[in-house]
């Protein structure tokens, strides 16, 4: 929690370009930043992460007001953006850097995330096991500026990339 009463959350869900917009415009969300978390080199670049050997995942770090938008709501939005059963990446993006993870900043976030995952598993929504790990947050490294709010800056490229990924068809099938 920050001094202003705001909290941070971090989620990996494949390409970070596709993970910003779903969180961006809710009341209580103050910022959504694309970046990298979980690796073993300091200050990774996009090229470092894309090579696949830095250990980093592409993530979004969200600054939010828990009085206006709870962590539980963030998790509900998150689960509806990913395939939590895919250990090889997300949709058209393959490799470790595109795998899913929930990174928690507090013990309370860990407990809420664990409960949310158990509830999703119990729902039997998916025929395969939910494999998305819940991990302690590590150093967050913001991505280069051209990646921030990419869906707005490069709308045509973003929409073409997203359309060919298969993400929207999958999400519609499970969350329509």
C-alpha positions as CSV (number, residue, x, y, z in Angstrom):
1,X,0.0,0.0,0.0
2,X,1.3,3.5,-0.8
3,X,1.1,6.5,1.5
4,X,-2.0,7.7,-0.5
5,X,-4.0,4.6,0.4
6,X,-3.5,3.3,-3.1
7,X,-2.3,-0.3,-3.7
8,X,-0.4,-2.1,-6.5
9,X,-1.3,-5.3,-8.3
10,X,0.7,-7.1,-11.0
11,X,-0.6,-9.6,-13.5
12,X,1.1,-11.5,-16.3
13,X,-1.3,-12.5,-19.1
14,X,0.6,-12.9,-22.3
15,X,1.4,-9.8,-24.4
16,X,1.1,-6.8,-22.1
17,X,-0.4,-4.8,-24.9
18,X,-3.6,-6.8,-24.5
19,X,-3.6,-6.6,-20.7
20,X,-3.8,-2.8,-20.3
21,X,-7.1,-1.8,-21.9
22,X,-9.3,-4.2,-19.8
23,X,-8.1,-2.5,-16.6
24,X,-7.6,1.1,-17.7
25,X,-11.0,2.8,-17.6
26,X,-12.5,1.6,-14.3
27,X,-13.2,4.1,-11.5
28,X,-10.6,3.6,-8.9
29,X,-7.8,2.5,-11.3
30,X,-5.1,5.2,-11.2
31,X,-2.5,3.7,-13.5
32,X,-1.7,0.6,-15.6
33,X,1.9,0.3,-16.7
34,X,3.3,-2.4,-19.0
35,X,6.6,-3.9,-17.8
36,X,8.6,-6.9,-16.8
37,X,8.8,-8.9,-13.5
38,X,10.2,-12.1,-12.2
39,X,13.6,-12.4,-14.0
40,X,17.2,-12.6,-13.1
41,X,18.8,-9.7,-14.9
42,X,18.6,-6.1,-13.8
43,X,16.8,-3.5,-15.9
44,X,15.7,-5.8,-18.7
45,X,14.8,-4.4,-22.1
46,X,12.1,-5.7,-24.4
47,X,14.8,-7.4,-26.5
48,X,16.2,-9.1,-23.4
49,X,12.8,-10.4,-22.4
50,X,11.7,-11.4,-25.9
51,X,14.9,-13.6,-26.3
52,X,13.3,-15.8,-23.6
53,X,16.3,-16.3,-21.3
54,X,15.9,-13.4,-18.8
55,X,13.2,-15.2,-16.8
56,X,11.0,-12.2,-16.9
57,X,7.3,-12.2,-17.7
58,X,5.5,-9.4,-19.5
59,X,3.2,-7.9,-16.8
60,X,0.9,-5.0,-16.1
61,X,1.3,-3.2,-12.8
62,X,-1.9,-1.6,-11.7
63,X,-2.2,1.2,-9.1
64,X,-5.7,1.2,-7.7
65,X,-7.8,2.5,-4.9
66,X,-9.1,-0.5,-3.0
67,X,-12.0,1.5,-1.7
68,X,-13.3,2.1,-5.2
69,X,-12.1,-1.0,-7.0
70,X,-11.2,-4.0,-4.9
71,X,-8.5,-6.6,-5.4
72,X,-11.2,-9.2,-5.9
73,X,-12.6,-7.2,-8.8
74,X,-9.2,-6.9,-10.3
75,X,-8.9,-10.7,-10.2
76,X,-12.3,-11.1,-11.8
77,X,-11.2,-8.9,-14.7
78,X,-7.8,-10.7,-14.9
79,X,-9.3,-14.2,-15.1
80,X,-11.5,-13.0,-18.0
81,X,-8.5,-11.9,-20.1
82,X,-6.4,-15.1,-20.1
83,X,-6.3,-18.9,-20.7
84,X,-5.3,-20.0,-17.2
85,X,-4.8,-23.6,-18.4
86,X,-2.0,-22.8,-21.0
87,X,1.6,-23.3,-19.6
88,X,3.2,-22.4,-23.0
89,X,2.2,-18.8,-23.3
90,X,-1.0,-17.0,-24.3
91,X,-2.8,-17.4,-27.6
92,X,-0.5,-16.5,-30.5
93,X,2.4,-15.5,-28.1
94,X,4.4,-18.5,-27.0
95,X,7.3,-18.8,-24.5
96,X,8.0,-18.2,-20.9
97,X,7.7,-14.4,-21.1
98,X,4.1,-14.8,-22.3
99,X,2.9,-17.1,-19.5
100,X,0.4,-16.2,-16.9
101,X,1.0,-15.3,-13.2
102,X,-0.5,-13.3,-10.4
103,X,2.1,-11.4,-8.4
104,X,1.0,-10.5,-4.9
105,X,2.4,-7.5,-2.9
106,X,0.8,-8.4,0.5
107,X,-0.3,-11.5,2.4
108,X,-3.9,-10.3,2.0
109,X,-3.5,-10.2,-1.8
110,X,-2.0,-13.7,-1.7
111,X,-5.0,-15.1,0.3
112,X,-7.5,-13.4,-2.0
113,X,-5.7,-14.7,-5.1
114,X,-5.5,-18.2,-3.7
115,X,-9.3,-18.1,-2.9
116,X,-10.1,-16.7,-6.4
117,X,-8.1,-19.4,-8.1
118,X,-9.8,-22.2,-6.0
119,X,-13.2,-20.8,-6.9
120,X,-12.3,-20.7,-10.6
121,X,-11.1,-24.3,-10.4
122,X,-14.3,-25.4,-8.5
123,X,-16.5,-23.7,-11.2
124,X,-15.3,-26.4,-13.7
125,X,-15.4,-23.7,-16.4
126,X,-12.3,-25.2,-18.0
127,X,-11.8,-28.9,-18.7
128,X,-8.0,-28.6,-18.0
129,X,-6.4,-27.7,-14.7
130,X,-5.8,-24.0,-13.8
131,X,-2.0,-23.6,-13.8
132,X,-1.6,-19.9,-13.4
133,X,0.9,-19.5,-10.5
134,X,0.5,-17.1,-7.6
135,X,3.9,-15.6,-6.8
136,X,5.4,-12.9,-4.6
137,X,5.9,-9.6,-6.5
138,X,9.5,-8.9,-7.4
139,X,11.1,-5.8,-8.8
140,X,8.9,-4.2,-11.5
141,X,10.7,-2.8,-14.5
142,X,8.6,-0.6,-16.7
143,X,8.7,-1.4,-20.4
144,X,10.0,1.1,-22.9
145,X,7.7,4.2,-23.5
146,X,6.5,3.0,-26.9
147,X,4.9,0.0,-25.2
148,X,2.9,2.1,-22.8
149,X,-0.8,2.4,-23.8
150,X,0.1,0.7,-27.1
151,X,-3.6,0.0,-27.8
152,X,-4.1,3.8,-28.1
153,X,-0.8,4.8,-29.7
154,X,-0.8,2.1,-32.4
155,X,-4.5,1.3,-32.6
156,X,-4.5,-0.3,-36.1
157,X,-1.5,-2.5,-35.4
158,X,-2.8,-3.4,-32.0
159,X,-6.2,-4.4,-33.3
160,X,-4.7,-6.5,-36.2
161,X,-2.3,-8.3,-33.7
162,X,-5.0,-9.0,-31.3
163,X,-7.4,-10.2,-34.0
164,X,-5.0,-12.8,-35.3
165,X,-4.0,-14.0,-31.8
166,X,-7.2,-15.9,-31.1
167,X,-7.6,-14.2,-27.7
168,X,-11.0,-12.7,-28.4
169,X,-12.5,-15.9,-29.7
170,X,-11.3,-17.9,-26.7
171,X,-12.5,-15.3,-24.2
172,X,-15.9,-15.1,-25.9
173,X,-16.2,-18.9,-25.7
174,X,-15.6,-19.0,-21.9
175,X,-16.9,-15.6,-20.7
176,X,-19.6,-14.5,-23.2
